[in-house]
């Protein structure tokens, strides 16, 4: 007789939030030893999310060098002549919203060859690009917004892009290793855009691949956004902005 084991969350799209006591690991028995009748058998279960000691429940995050994941694993022990069954699935944890209000910190920027920290800036064509971000202290459930304006450029514009970057810092034997990797890249303009025309900046923070800015004794997870202007001769003009993400 063929037997399959599965875990089905009652609310698969539910986000489980941490409480005053937080989860690291927990084992419960959902059914006593005995015979399961033929057909489909559903066994309901629930348990609180408790931590061990003074450890903290961090928000679910899928990164490159830092991963924070929470999984359920169900093991069904069977008789000697039958193979044990096991099944796992991930569930999502969000941290408690912070109580203090987030005060938006708008940032204005101006990009010219003189503002770039590049050894090749003397060989770059002349251009003037202005813009602003509405906030760099960002609520993770709300979009990053702003605008960029190409005032003038001696070389036609090829593309304008927004690049979201994760910066992960991990402890190691030599000290700390800090690595920046791309999360997503969004093109907000293509071709030689009209000069003095405001181009809106609008970026959604992707679920799982971002989390509230996190700093612990062993690792840090931070985020940045790059405004990237690609000129027709493939010169890249990049302006970097550190972001602080939080949840309300």
Residue pairs with C-beta under 8 A, 6 or more apart in sequence:
1 38
3 78
3 82
3 85
4 85
5 74
5 76
5 85
5 86
5 87
6 87
7 72
7 74
7 87
7 88
7 89
8 42
9 89
9 91
10 44
15 92
15 93
15 94
16 49
16 70
16 91
16 92
16 93
16 94
17 93
17 94
17 95
17 96
18 49
18 57
18 93
18 94
18 95
18 96
19 48
19 49
21 48
21 49
21 50
21 51
22 49
22 50
22 51
22 55
22 56
22 57
23 49
23 50
23 51
23 57
23 70
23 93
24 50
24 51
24 52
24 55
24 57
25 52
26 47
26 49
26 50
28 45
28 47
30 43
30 45
30 74
31 43
33 77
49 57
49 93
51 57
56 216
57 93
57 95
58 68
58 93
58 95
58 211
58 214
58 216
59 68
59 93
59 94
59 95
59 211
59 212
59 214
59 247
60 68
60 69
60 70
60 90
60 92
60 93
60 94
60 208
60 211
61 67
61 68
61 208
61 209
61 210
61 211
61 214
61 221
62 69
62 208
62 209
63 166
63 168
63 181
63 209
63 221
64 166
64 168
64 179
64 181
65 168
65 170
65 177
65 179
66 168
66 170
66 219
66 221
68 211
69 90
70 90
70 91
70 92
70 93
71 88
71 89
71 90
71 91
72 88
72 89
72 90
72 91
73 86
73 87
73 88
74 86
74 87
74 88
75 84
75 85
75 86
76 84
76 85
76 86
77 84
78 84
78 85
92 208
94 247
95 212
95 247
96 247
97 247
97 248
98 246
98 247
98 248
102 135
102 137
102 138
102 139
102 246
102 248
103 137
104 134
104 135
104 137
105 135
105 136
105 137
106 132
106 133
106 134
106 135
107 132
107 133
107 136
107 241
108 130
108 131
108 132
109 130
109 131
109 132
109 133
109 227
109 239
109 241
110 128
110 129
110 130
111 127
111 128
111 129
111 130
111 227
111 229
111 237
111 239
112 126
112 127
112 128
112 129
113 121
113 122
113 124
113 125
113 126
113 127
114 121
116 124
116 237
118 124
124 235
124 237
125 153
125 154
125 155
125 231
125 233
125 235
126 152
126 153
126 154
127 150
127 152
127 153
127 154
127 155
127 229
127 231
127 237
128 150
128 151
128 152
128 153
129 148
129 149
129 150
129 151
129 153
129 229
129 237
130 148
130 149
130 151
131 146
131 147
131 148
131 149
131 201
131 227
132 146
132 147
133 144
133 145
133 146
133 201
133 225
133 241
134 144
134 145
134 146
135 144
135 145
136 241
136 242
136 243
136 244
137 243
137 244
137 246
138 144
138 205
138 243
138 244
138 245
138 246
139 245
139 246
139 247
139 248
140 205
140 210
140 211
140 212
140 245
140 246
140 247
141 205
141 247
141 248
143 202
143 203
143 204
143 205
144 162
144 201
144 202
144 203
144 205
144 225
144 243
145 200
145 201
145 202
145 203
146 200
146 201
147 198
147 199
147 200
147 201
148 160
148 188
148 198
148 199
148 201
148 227
149 196
149 197
149 198
149 199
150 157
150 160
150 193
150 194
150 195
150 196
150 197
150 199
150 229
151 195
151 196
152 195
153 195
153 231
155 231
155 232
155 233
155 235
156 191
156 192
156 231
156 232
157 189
157 191
157 192
157 193
157 229
157 230
157 231
157 232
158 190
158 191
158 192
158 230
158 231
158 232
158 234
159 187
159 189
159 190
159 191
159 228
159 229
159 230
160 187
160 188
160 189
160 190
160 193
160 199
160 227
160 228
160 229
160 230
161 185
161 186
161 187
161 188
161 227
161 228
161 229
161 230
162 185
162 186
162 188
162 201
162 203
162 225
162 226
162 227
162 228
163 182
163 184
163 185
163 186
163 225
163 226
163 228
164 182
164 183
164 184
164 185
164 186
164 203
164 205
164 206
164 210
164 223
164 224
164 225
165 180
165 181
165 182
165 183
165 223
165 224
165 225
165 226
166 180
166 181
166 182
166 183
166 209
166 210
166 221
166 222
166 223
167 178
167 179
167 180
167 220
167 221
167 222
167 223
167 224
168 178
168 179
168 180
168 181
168 219
168 220
168 221
168 222
169 176
169 177
169 178
169 179
169 219
169 220
169 222
170 176
170 177
170 218
170 219
171 218
171 219
180 224
183 206
183 209
183 210
183 223
184 203
184 206
184 209
185 228
186 203
188 199
188 200
188 201
188 202
189 199
192 232
193 199
201 227
203 225
205 245
210 223
210 245
211 221
211 245
212 245
212 246
212 247
213 221
213 222
213 223
213 243
213 244
213 245
213 246
214 220
214 221
215 221
215 222
222 242
222 243
223 242
223 243
223 244
223 245
224 240
224 241
224 242
224 243
225 240
225 241
225 243
226 238
226 239
226 240
226 241
227 238
227 239
227 241
228 236
228 237
228 238
229 236
229 237
229 238
230 236
230 237
231 237
